[in-house]
């Protein structure tokens, strides 16, 4: 038998599953997670002068700022969409399992 929390989840997911599946919404909600993954790259590039002087001089001469910005944006976008898509898939799987459990209970009664 489904408990109250499972019933609430089913009701919520039936109303919001299509909204949360949209890529733009996934991107917008996933940006903070994407930035968490991209920030260490920026920290590493800009803190190289503190830990290795030669790396700093090579980075300044060889790293194109446009490429760095594009890479950071690509990392952020990929992680944002991937993370939210994974969350959506997990919720969809839970929803399908609960619906199957609900149907099985209805058959037994």
Phi, psi and omega in degrees: 000137180285136176275177185297320181295319178294321177296320178295320178297316179300315180297316180297313186290327177295327180279326191248000186295322180288324178296316184283350180277342183293135185296320181297317178295320178297319179296313183296320181283337182268353182304316179301320178293320177299320179292328176297325178281330183276334183300318178300330177295314178297317179299318180297316181293316185276346178259006182296332180292341179278329187249340181205108186295320182294322178299324179295316180293323178292319180297318180295322183278336187246340183271122177274124182301328179294318179296319179298316180295317178297319179296317179296317178295321179294316178299313181300312181296315181297311182295320180300309182290317181299316182296311181291327177295319178297316178300317180298315180298320179295317179293321178296318178298316178298317179299313181296322177295318179292321178295321178295320178296319179296316178296320179295321178294322179294324178294322182291333182271000000 
